[in-house]
Amino acid sequence: MGRPLIIPGNYRSILDLNQTEKAIKLVKDTFQQQLSAELNLRRVTAPLFVLKGTGINDDLNGTERKVTFPVKDMDDAPAEVVNSLAKWKRMALADYNIPVGNGIYTDMNAIRPDEELDNIHSLYVDQWDWERVITVQDRNLEFLKYIVRKIYEVLKRTEYVVFEEYSEIRPLLPHDITFIHSEELMTQYPQLNPREREYEAVKKHGAVFIIGIGAELSNGEKHDNRAPDYDDWITPTLNGCRGLNGDIILWNPVLESAYEISSMGIRVDRDTLIQQLELTGNSERKALLFHRRLIHDELPLCIGGGIGQSRICMYYLRKAHIGEIQSTIWPDEIIEQCRKNNIFLL
């Protein structure tokens, strides 16, 4: 059994099943069109699986098992279902010869069998993966914030479109997103763990971007783990802080909790890749295809991330469980507990 479920008191879905399905399409169509226009992204087709041993797949926190299978017509060479497309997208930017200031986005679907199941975590992951080419001069904190603000404007516009169609779903996002570094959060709430700090910050501000995830804080701990070969979490910024990456977190009014909808960042360059591989004891990865291409300057500098599709639908439609948005499998005890509390999973 995964994490304990959050059961909102006297929960009733605002939309019925048919309304929900129509609203999901409205949210997804609106958001991806707005994101594409705002960040100059064009849609591309992406793989569901890649060959093992190329370094293209992502390791997330470094502990999750990948779904693997042998490919009969390739002498049973092992393939892996993607965890995300951070590295693949960067290779695609080079292979498609995408110019500076432009980028790509795609639908990413994954299976994560080790996920602890709860209101917002399922075995099935669906997100928009996006990546945009940048210059050396763009590799700084202000440019990261500039892109985050653009994404936040897309979030607000989509929220308004939902409100126009379903007037009972009132807009809640604050006018601006608040930026705070994980080191600052630790200083403000030293007695709390990282998840509790996020809760306090987003409860206060409504929408926050937590900067700097992956490097050790001054107390010797990490806010959270990040793989060493896509986000840059080591570059110094201001006041002893490090990292050119972070998470967009919203206040979820139904679950009354912090609600991460995007992980993103400026990607590693050659030097920060080597440094982060050494820090995490993964220097052997330099021999892999993706890493060789980056070290040999065959890949562009870029910024990118993932935005949860079911998660933003769940947020906008005021659902209590991600199973009300996506169709997947759940343990019998979760299905029963949800049913008893008027949460009907697809």
Secondary structure by P-SEA (a helix, b strand, c coil): cccbbbbcccccccccaaaaaaaaaaaaaaaaaaaaaaabbbbbbbbccccccccccccccccccccccccccccccccccccccaaaaaaaaaaacccccccbbbbbbbbbcccccccccccbbbbbbbbbbbccccccaaaaaaaaaaaaaaaaaaaaaaaaaccccccccccbbbbbcaaaaaaacccccaaaaaaaaaaaccbbbbcccccccccccccbbbbccccccccccccccccccbbbbbbbcccccccccccccccccaaaaaaaaaaaccccccccaaaaaaaaccccccccbbbbaaaaaaaaaccccccccbbbbbcaaaaaaaaaaccccc
